[in-house]
Amino acid sequence: MIKVKGFVSNGKSDTIATVEAGKGVGTTAEKDFRDVRIETYEGGLSLSREHLKAAFTWFSEVGKANGK
């Protein structure tokens, strides 16, 4: 998994998947993944469209860097 990127996104007011928990997941993932990006957004437990787009863009950079 060393070549795989990870993206962690949490809402600042999320009481279920807290920002602190997200940072913990990110820190743990950094041990096994090539690169981990941790982001937060305003709001609670929901899908951030902005972060979803950012994640897809960021992940697609791997293919471009590898000529795919």
GIPEQUI-V424974 format. One record per residue. N is the residue number from 0. RES is the residue in three letters. SS is DSSP state (H for helix, E for strand, - for the rest). Layout:
# GIPEQUI-V424974
n = [N/N]
res = [RES/RES]
ss = [SS/SS]
This chain:
# GIPEQUI-V424974
n = [0/1/2/3/4/5/6/7/8/9/10/11/12/13/14/15/16/17/18/19/20/21/22/23/24/25/26/27/28/29/30/31/32/33/34/35/36/37/38/39/40/41/42/43/44/45/46/47/48/49/50/51/52/53/54/55/56/57/58/59/60/61/62/63/64/65/66/67]
res = [MET/ILE/LYS/VAL/LYS/GLY/PHE/VAL/SER/ASN/GLY/LYS/SER/ASP/THR/ILE/ALA/THR/VAL/GLU/ALA/GLY/LYS/GLY/VAL/GLY/THR/THR/ALA/GLU/LYS/ASP/PHE/ARG/ASP/VAL/ARG/ILE/GLU/THR/TYR/GLU/GLY/GLY/LEU/SER/LEU/SER/ARG/GLU/HIS/LEU/LYS/ALA/ALA/PHE/THR/TRP/PHE/SER/GLU/VAL/GLY/LYS/ALA/ASN/GLY/LYS]
ss = [-/-/-/-/E/E/E/E/E/E/E/-/-/-/-/-/-/-/H/H/H/H/H/H/H/H/H/H/H/-/-/-/-/-/E/E/E/E/E/E/E/-/-/-/-/-/-/-/H/H/H/H/H/H/H/H/H/H/H/H/H/H/H/H/H/-/-/-]
